[in-house]
Amino acid sequence: MALEITESNFEELVIKSDKPVLVDFWAEWCGPCRMVGPIVDELSNDFEGRAVVGKVNVDAEGGISMKYGIRNIPTLLIFKDGEIVDKQVGVAPKQVLANKLEALI
């Protein structure tokens, strides 16, 4: 299961992580987000111990969304060493996201 990322734990889980981090920006009312959600949860299990996979609810955590200029959801950002190294806007197949993470491990 993907981690719930909030403003209070973002620094610890994402910026200070020594592993690549996939962050899914989503909302309850977003149809495409509901398609991506299960994929993100699967990736969390697949990459356990090798990468951090989490979700940011844009309605509850607007500060993070504003900081990273999230205008469309779902948006998935991939961080390495606290910096954004890749971005996926919209629905993508699981293998595309897995390949992006695998390339950083």
C-alpha positions as CSV (number, residue, x, y, z in Angstrom):
1,M,0.0,0.0,0.0
2,A,1.3,3.4,-0.9
3,L,2.2,5.8,1.9
4,E,0.0,8.8,2.6
5,I,2.2,11.8,2.2
6,T,1.3,15.0,3.9
7,E,2.9,18.4,4.5
8,S,4.1,17.2,7.9
9,N,5.9,14.1,6.6
10,F,6.9,15.3,3.0
11,E,10.4,16.4,4.0
12,E,11.2,13.2,5.7
13,L,9.6,10.7,3.2
14,V,10.4,12.5,0.0
15,I,13.2,15.1,0.2
16,K,15.5,13.2,2.7
17,S,14.9,9.7,1.2
18,D,18.0,7.8,0.1
19,K,15.8,5.9,-2.3
20,P,13.9,7.0,-5.4
21,V,10.5,8.3,-4.5
22,L,7.3,8.1,-6.7
23,V,4.6,10.6,-5.5
24,D,1.1,10.3,-6.9
25,F,-0.9,13.6,-6.7
26,W,-4.6,12.7,-6.7
27,A,-8.1,13.5,-5.5
28,E,-11.2,11.5,-4.6
29,W,-13.3,13.1,-7.3
30,C,-10.8,12.5,-10.1
31,G,-11.8,9.6,-12.4
32,P,-8.4,9.0,-13.9
33,C,-6.9,9.1,-10.4
34,R,-9.0,6.1,-9.5
35,M,-7.4,4.2,-12.5
36,V,-3.9,5.1,-11.4
37,G,-4.4,4.4,-7.7
38,P,-4.3,0.6,-7.8
39,I,-1.2,0.8,-10.1
40,V,0.5,3.0,-7.6
41,D,-0.4,0.5,-4.8
42,E,1.0,-2.4,-6.8
43,L,4.2,-0.5,-7.4
44,S,4.5,0.2,-3.7
45,N,4.5,-3.6,-3.1
46,D,6.8,-4.4,-6.1
47,F,9.4,-1.8,-5.1
48,E,9.2,-2.3,-1.3
49,G,12.6,-1.7,0.2
50,R,14.0,-0.4,-3.1
51,A,11.9,2.8,-3.6
52,V,9.4,4.9,-1.7
53,V,5.9,5.1,-3.2
54,G,3.3,7.5,-1.8
55,K,0.2,9.6,-2.6
56,V,-0.6,13.2,-1.9
57,N,-4.3,14.1,-1.8
58,V,-4.3,17.5,-3.5
59,D,-7.5,18.6,-1.7
60,A,-6.1,17.9,1.7
61,E,-2.5,18.9,1.0
62,G,-2.8,22.0,-1.2
63,G,0.6,23.4,-0.1
64,I,2.6,20.6,-1.6
65,S,0.6,20.8,-4.9
66,M,1.2,24.5,-5.1
67,K,4.9,24.2,-4.4
68,Y,5.4,21.7,-7.3
69,G,3.0,23.5,-9.7
70,I,0.5,20.6,-9.9
71,R,-2.2,21.8,-12.3
72,N,-3.6,18.5,-13.6
73,I,-4.2,15.2,-11.8
74,P,-3.2,12.5,-11.7
75,T,0.4,13.8,-11.8
76,L,3.2,11.5,-10.7
77,L,6.5,13.0,-9.8
78,I,9.7,11.0,-9.3
79,F,12.3,12.3,-6.9
80,K,15.9,11.3,-6.4
81,D,18.1,12.9,-3.8
82,G,15.3,15.4,-3.1
83,E,15.0,16.7,-6.7
84,I,12.4,15.9,-9.3
85,V,14.0,13.7,-12.0
86,D,10.9,12.6,-13.9
87,K,7.2,13.4,-14.3
88,Q,4.1,11.7,-15.7
89,V,0.9,13.6,-16.2
90,G,-2.2,11.5,-16.7
91,V,-2.8,7.8,-16.7
92,A,0.2,5.6,-17.7
93,P,0.6,1.8,-17.8
94,K,2.2,0.2,-14.8
95,Q,5.2,-0.9,-16.8
96,V,6.0,2.7,-17.9
97,L,6.1,3.8,-14.2
98,A,8.0,0.7,-13.1
99,N,10.7,1.3,-15.8
100,K,11.1,4.9,-14.6
101,L,11.7,3.8,-11.1
102,E,13.9,0.8,-12.1
103,A,16.2,3.2,-14.0
104,L,16.9,5.1,-10.8
105,I,17.7,2.1,-8.5
